[in-house]
């Protein structure tokens, strides 16, 4: 359990822990609030119900970085001997699977707990079954910052009402949590039976790069805690599916979806101590990596087909083929244009350049491997090189 004396200043994001950095300004899309904020608001209202004091239409929740949010309550009342309240999660403009989900709390007096506050995971809240997460195995998946927010929120209700504090049990529940969790990475991370109650700032930033990078770090930490020294970084679910078939000896936890964050995932893998890093990508993403892009989203740049045409000319001596590649519109079209012998040569050169780019991002230590797939999952290239730590 979280130390009740922990201060807000000790709270940091997973990314800050691995890559300390200065805060950045953010885009101004509509910001939402986290499941942790929803749970804290629901717990405050449920305690008021238990104490028989007036419950406001909105509960004010103090946020870890400072400031506060007023969170509307969906409903509240007594559930037997416990106070109960529910908040509807609002993710703002972020396409969060938990947007619109009910997050609830039931608060009751405790005469048996050795702690002033016992936090329980109820219906729809997952349970930790693998090491490497910020909670011990067996605990409900209510992360440290939300635990602190619930604890401090309840403490402030005692202060506001002037009623002497009493030991409490607090059960957080999510009615559709188990169903929603199937659409998250929780099963992969070993969080079973429901959703995680999350949040480091209390807010949900729309289309947050930080949130995706934090997911990468969490997956890497789980793999490391399980004793793995090798991971396979993939650009998405489909490439991961194909690579699992190609590398069947590796456990599921060794496969980490890095999305477009190639350089970030490699550096994180090195920081966390992995000695062998494989990057698998379809040909289009492989072309971008080979060009040196550390972030492969379309907004960061396009495939340079002209350079690929020059490479084709140098390798095949066929100007007509090179011109066709130069004028291609997609990576898929390039693979269709190239005959078998030329395809092997061109993809091989792309693979060599991809490895060079991966080395620049990862540094000299880890052993690296690059795998390039066609769009049906066939391996077009697989090559690697040893690192200084090998």
PALUM-275223 format. One line per 5 residues: number of its first residue (from 0); for each residue x negated, z negated, y of C-alpha. Coordinates in Angstrom, 1 decimal, padded with zeros to 4 digits. Layout:
// residues N
NUM = X,Z,Y | ...
END
This chain:
// residues 390
0 = 000.0,000.0,000.0 | -001.1,000.6,003.6 | -002.8,-002.3,005.3 | -000.1,-003.7,007.7 | -002.8,-004.4,010.2
5 = -003.9,-000.7,010.4 | -003.7,000.6,013.9 | -002.6,004.0,015.1 | -006.1,004.8,016.2 | -007.2,004.9,012.5
10 = -004.8,007.7,011.8 | -006.3,011.2,011.4 | -005.3,014.4,009.8 | -006.8,015.7,006.6 | -008.5,018.5,008.5
15 = -010.0,016.0,011.0 | -011.5,014.1,008.1 | -013.2,017.1,006.6 | -013.9,019.0,009.9 | -014.0,016.7,012.9
20 = -013.0,018.8,016.0 | -011.6,018.7,019.5 | -007.8,018.9,020.0 | -006.5,022.3,020.9 | -003.5,023.4,023.0
25 = -000.5,024.7,021.1 | 002.1,027.4,021.6 | 005.4,026.4,023.0 | 007.9,027.1,020.3 | 010.6,024.5,019.5
30 = 008.9,021.5,017.9 | 010.7,019.6,015.1 | 010.1,016.2,013.6 | 008.6,015.3,010.2 | 010.2,013.7,007.2
35 = 008.2,010.6,008.0 | 009.8,010.4,011.5 | 013.2,010.9,009.9 | 012.6,008.1,007.4 | 011.4,005.7,010.1
40 = 014.5,006.4,012.2 | 016.8,006.0,009.2 | 015.1,002.7,008.3 | 015.5,001.3,011.8 | 019.3,002.1,011.8
45 = 019.7,000.7,008.2 | 018.1,-002.6,009.3 | 020.5,-002.8,012.3 | 023.4,-002.3,009.9 | 022.0,-005.1,007.6
50 = 021.7,-007.4,010.5 | 025.2,-006.7,011.8 | 024.0,-005.5,015.2 | 025.1,-002.4,017.1 | 023.6,000.9,015.9
55 = 022.9,003.5,018.6 | 023.7,007.2,018.1 | 020.0,007.9,018.3 | 017.1,005.9,017.1 | 013.9,005.9,019.2
60 = 010.8,006.3,017.0 | 007.3,005.7,018.3 | 004.9,008.5,017.4 | 001.3,007.9,016.1 | -000.4,009.9,018.9
65 = 001.7,008.1,021.5 | 005.1,008.8,023.0 | 008.4,008.6,021.2 | 011.3,010.7,020.0 | 015.0,009.9,020.0
70 = 016.3,010.9,016.5 | 020.1,011.5,016.0 | 021.7,009.7,013.1 | 024.0,011.7,010.7 | 025.8,008.6,009.5
75 = 025.2,004.9,008.8 | 027.0,001.9,007.2 | 026.7,-000.7,004.5 | 026.0,000.3,000.9 | 026.9,-002.9,-001.0
80 = 024.6,-005.6,000.2 | 022.2,-003.1,001.9 | 022.3,-001.3,005.2 | 022.1,002.5,004.9 | 021.5,005.3,007.3
85 = 020.8,009.0,007.1 | 019.0,011.5,009.4 | 019.2,015.3,009.1 | 015.7,016.7,009.2 | 015.1,019.2,012.1
90 = 011.9,021.3,011.7 | 012.4,023.0,015.0 | 011.3,026.7,014.8 | 009.1,026.1,011.7 | 010.4,027.7,008.5
95 = 010.2,024.4,006.6 | 011.9,024.0,003.3 | 013.1,020.5,004.3 | 014.8,021.8,007.5 | 018.4,020.5,007.3
100 = 017.7,018.1,004.5 | 019.1,014.6,004.6 | 016.5,011.8,004.7 | 017.9,008.3,004.2 | 017.0,004.7,004.0
105 = 018.6,001.6,002.4 | 017.3,-001.7,003.6 | 018.1,-005.1,002.0 | 016.8,-008.7,002.1 | 014.3,-009.6,-000.5
110 = 013.7,-013.0,-001.9 | 011.3,-012.0,-004.6 | 008.7,-009.7,-002.9 | 005.3,-011.1,-002.1 | 005.2,-008.7,000.8
115 = 007.1,-008.9,004.1 | 008.1,-005.3,003.4 | 008.4,-003.5,000.0 | 008.6,000.2,000.4 | 010.3,002.0,-002.5
120 = 010.9,005.7,-003.4 | 014.5,006.4,-004.3 | 016.4,009.5,-005.3 | 014.6,012.7,-004.4 | 011.3,011.1,-003.4
125 = 008.4,012.3,-005.5 | 005.9,010.0,-007.4 | 002.2,010.5,-007.5 | 000.9,011.4,-010.9 | -002.6,012.8,-010.2
130 = -005.6,011.4,-008.3 | -007.0,012.9,-005.2 | -004.1,012.2,-002.9 | -004.0,009.5,-000.2 | -001.9,007.3,-002.4
135 = -002.6,005.7,-005.8 | -001.2,007.2,-009.0 | 002.2,005.7,-009.6 | 003.2,005.2,-006.0 | 006.1,006.9,-004.3
140 = 005.0,009.9,-002.3 | 005.4,008.3,001.1 | 002.2,009.1,002.9 | 000.2,006.5,004.8 | 001.3,007.5,008.3
145 = 005.0,007.4,007.5 | 004.5,004.1,005.8 | 003.0,002.8,009.1 | 005.8,004.3,011.1 | 008.5,002.6,009.0
150 = 006.7,-000.7,009.1 | 006.2,-000.6,012.9 | 009.7,000.7,013.4 | 011.3,-002.2,011.6 | 009.0,-004.7,013.3
155 = 010.3,-003.4,016.7 | 013.9,-003.9,015.5 | 013.2,-007.6,014.8 | 011.6,-007.9,018.3 | 014.5,-006.1,020.0
160 = 017.2,-008.2,018.3 | 015.4,-011.5,018.6 | 016.3,-012.3,015.0 | 013.5,-014.0,013.0 | 011.9,-011.6,010.5
165 = 012.8,-011.8,006.9 | 011.2,-010.1,003.8 | 012.8,-006.7,003.2 | 013.0,-004.0,000.6 | 013.2,-000.5,002.0
170 = 014.2,002.4,-000.2 | 013.7,005.9,001.1 | 015.8,008.6,-000.5 | 016.4,012.4,-000.2 | 019.7,013.5,-001.8
175 = 018.5,017.1,-002.6 | 014.8,016.2,-002.8 | 014.1,017.1,-006.4 | 015.7,020.5,-006.0 | 013.8,021.2,-002.7
180 = 010.5,020.1,-004.1 | 010.6,023.0,-006.6 | 009.9,025.3,-003.6 | 006.9,023.3,-002.5 | 003.4,022.7,-003.8
185 = 004.3,019.2,-005.0 | 004.4,020.0,-008.7 | 001.0,021.6,-008.5 | -000.4,018.6,-006.7 | 001.1,016.2,-009.3
190 = 003.9,014.9,-007.1 | 006.9,014.9,-009.5 | 010.6,014.2,-009.1 | 011.0,015.0,-005.5 | 009.7,015.6,-002.0
195 = 006.9,013.9,-000.2 | 007.5,011.9,003.0 | 004.9,013.4,005.3 | 003.6,013.5,008.8 | 000.4,012.6,010.7
200 = 001.7,013.1,014.2 | 005.5,012.6,013.5 | 006.1,016.1,014.7 | 006.4,019.5,013.0 | 004.6,022.3,014.9
205 = 006.1,025.7,014.4 | 004.2,028.0,012.1 | 001.4,025.4,012.1 | -002.0,026.5,011.1 | -003.0,022.9,010.8
210 = -000.3,022.3,008.2 | -001.5,025.1,006.0 | -005.1,024.1,006.3 | -004.1,020.5,005.4 | -002.4,021.9,002.2
215 = -005.6,023.7,001.3 | -007.6,020.5,001.7 | -005.1,018.5,-000.3 | -005.2,021.0,-003.2 | -009.0,020.9,-003.2
220 = -009.1,017.1,-003.2 | -006.8,016.9,-006.2 | -009.1,019.4,-008.0 | -012.2,017.3,-007.1 | -010.5,014.0,-008.1
225 = -009.8,015.5,-011.5 | -013.5,016.1,-011.9 | -013.5,019.9,-011.4 | -016.6,021.5,-009.9 | -015.2,025.1,-009.8
230 = -012.2,026.4,-007.9 | -010.6,029.8,-007.5 | -009.4,030.6,-004.0 | -006.6,033.2,-003.9 | -004.9,034.9,-001.0
235 = -001.4,034.2,-002.3 | 000.9,033.6,-005.3 | 000.7,037.0,-006.8 | -003.1,037.2,-006.8 | -003.2,033.7,-008.2
240 = -000.8,034.7,-011.0 | -003.1,037.6,-012.0 | -006.3,035.5,-011.7 | -004.8,032.8,-013.9 | -004.4,035.4,-016.7
245 = -007.9,036.7,-016.0 | -009.5,033.2,-016.1 | -007.4,031.4,-018.7 | -010.0,028.7,-019.4 | -009.5,027.1,-016.0
250 = -006.8,024.5,-015.5 | -004.0,025.0,-013.1 | -005.5,022.6,-010.5 | -008.5,024.9,-010.2 | -006.4,027.6,-008.5
255 = -005.9,027.1,-004.7 | -003.9,029.4,-002.5 | -006.0,029.8,000.7 | -003.8,032.4,002.3 | -005.6,034.1,005.2
260 = -008.0,031.1,005.6 | -011.0,032.5,003.8 | -013.8,030.9,005.9 | -012.0,027.6,006.2 | -011.3,027.3,002.5
265 = -014.9,028.1,001.6 | -016.3,025.6,004.1 | -013.8,023.0,002.9 | -014.8,023.6,-000.7 | -018.5,023.2,000.1
270 = -017.8,020.0,002.1 | -015.9,018.5,-000.8 | -018.7,019.2,-003.2 | -017.6,022.2,-005.3 | -020.6,024.0,-006.8
275 = -018.8,027.1,-007.9 | -016.3,029.0,-005.6 | -014.5,032.1,-006.7 | -012.5,034.2,-004.2 | -009.9,036.5,-005.6
280 = -008.0,039.1,-003.5 | -006.2,042.4,-003.7 | -008.1,045.4,-002.4 | -006.7,045.3,001.1 | -007.6,041.7,001.7
285 = -011.0,042.3,000.0 | -011.7,045.1,002.6 | -011.1,042.7,005.4 | -013.3,040.0,003.9 | -016.0,042.6,003.4
290 = -015.7,043.5,007.1 | -016.5,039.9,007.9 | -013.1,038.5,008.8 | -013.0,034.8,008.1 | -009.2,034.8,008.8
295 = -007.5,037.9,007.4 | -004.1,037.8,009.1 | -003.1,041.1,010.6 | -003.2,039.6,014.1 | -007.0,039.1,013.7
300 = -007.8,042.7,013.0 | -007.2,045.8,010.8 | -008.9,047.5,007.9 | -011.6,049.9,009.2 | -010.8,053.0,007.2
305 = -013.3,055.0,009.2 | -016.1,052.8,008.0 | -014.7,053.0,004.5 | -014.7,056.8,004.8 | -018.4,056.8,005.8
310 = -019.1,054.6,002.8 | -017.3,057.0,000.6 | -019.3,059.9,002.0 | -022.6,058.0,001.4 | -021.7,057.1,-002.2
315 = -020.1,060.4,-003.3 | -021.5,063.1,-001.1 | -017.9,064.5,-001.0 | -016.9,065.1,002.7 | -013.3,066.1,001.7
320 = -012.8,062.8,-000.2 | -014.4,060.9,002.6 | -012.1,062.4,005.2 | -009.1,061.6,003.1 | -010.2,058.0,002.9
325 = -010.9,058.0,006.7 | -007.4,059.1,007.4 | -005.6,056.7,004.9 | -003.1,054.3,006.2 | -003.2,051.6,003.6
330 = -005.6,050.2,001.0 | -003.1,051.2,-001.8 | -003.4,054.8,-000.5 | -007.2,054.6,-000.8 | -007.0,053.6,-004.4
335 = -004.7,056.5,-005.1 | -007.0,059.0,-003.4 | -010.2,058.0,-005.1 | -010.9,059.4,-008.6 | -012.1,057.0,-011.2
340 = -015.8,057.4,-010.7 | -015.7,057.3,-006.9 | -013.3,054.4,-007.1 | -015.7,052.4,-009.1 | -018.6,053.1,-006.7
345 = -016.6,052.4,-003.5 | -015.0,049.3,-004.8 | -018.3,048.1,-006.1 | -019.8,048.5,-002.6 | -016.8,046.6,-001.1
350 = -017.4,043.9,-003.6 | -021.1,043.6,-002.7 | -020.2,043.4,001.0 | -017.5,040.9,000.2 | -020.0,038.6,-001.5
355 = -022.4,038.9,001.5 | -019.5,037.8,003.8 | -018.5,034.9,001.5 | -022.1,033.7,001.5 | -022.2,033.7,005.3
360 = -019.1,031.6,005.4 | -020.0,029.2,002.6 | -023.7,028.8,003.3 | -026.6,028.8,000.8 | -025.6,026.1,-001.7
365 = -022.6,027.1,-003.9 | -022.5,029.6,-006.6 | -020.1,032.4,-005.5 | -017.9,034.9,-007.3 | -015.7,037.7,-005.9
370 = -012.9,039.3,-007.8 | -011.0,042.3,-006.4 | -007.7,043.3,-007.9 | -005.6,046.4,-007.7 | -001.9,046.0,-006.9
375 = -001.0,045.9,-010.6 | -003.4,043.0,-011.3 | -006.2,045.0,-012.9 | -009.7,043.7,-012.0 | -011.5,046.4,-010.1
380 = -014.6,044.3,-009.4 | -016.0,041.0,-010.5 | -019.5,039.9,-009.4 | -021.3,036.8,-008.3 | -024.5,035.2,-007.2
385 = -026.2,031.9,-007.7 | -026.6,029.5,-004.9 | -029.4,027.0,-004.0 | -027.4,024.3,-005.7 | -027.1,026.2,-009.0
END
